């Protein structure tokens, strides 16, 4: 039965301990050994093992409980992160509201959306997604600093560009093979950490899919408000082209 010595890393590298394992042990068995060997603030919390990517120190894979260590081709001297499964995630809504919610890091984004939307009060969780927050620069090149200091969302709309320049920009954006809304969504089938996201950052919650107007519950104030803000911003930022007449009507509605 071959044995290997692995570095168990805690607190983003603040603490490292060497622990011996057998390659045919399951990850679940390895976790029991690690729990006895390392010191954690709360033994009642659930932990998991994370193998960082060799190419990217942020991304990687979570080790599944029923897999053996040998399955992941872990070598003697390799490092594994011992991470608490529950992590506070900062999420910003399109109206600027900032929420800090606990998420299970091991869950995929699709699975986590069920818990996130339930806490916010959104019923149709499968129509929403998470994307990285893009901070727009103001005219003086600052990233909305004054807006943040005044308690705003910190997001500033870009000044409208000339029609020709805007068309070129939109064409370039469309070539990135993202979505119709040109948003780079987090993969629904992988966890947040596996996609290299730093939990010190903030994620933006947006509506990702529009199945039918029938799915919009007119009695759900949370859903209606978020849908209104997202549609308004898409029109004002030129992501949803409209005719002059439609734009005038929309402007009147927004002003009211």
Protein Blocks (a to p, Z undefined) as FASTA:
>chain_A
ZZddddddeehhlaccdddddfkbcfklmmmmmmmmpccfblmbccddddddfklmkbcc
dddfkbcfklnopaehiacddddfbdcdddddfkopacdddddfkbcfklmmmmmmmmno
pablmlgccddddddddfkopahklmmmnopnoiacdddddfklmmmmmmmmmmnopafn
opacddfkbcfklnopafkbccddddfbdfbfklpcfklmklmmmmmmmmmmmmmnopac
cdfklmmmmmmmmmZZ
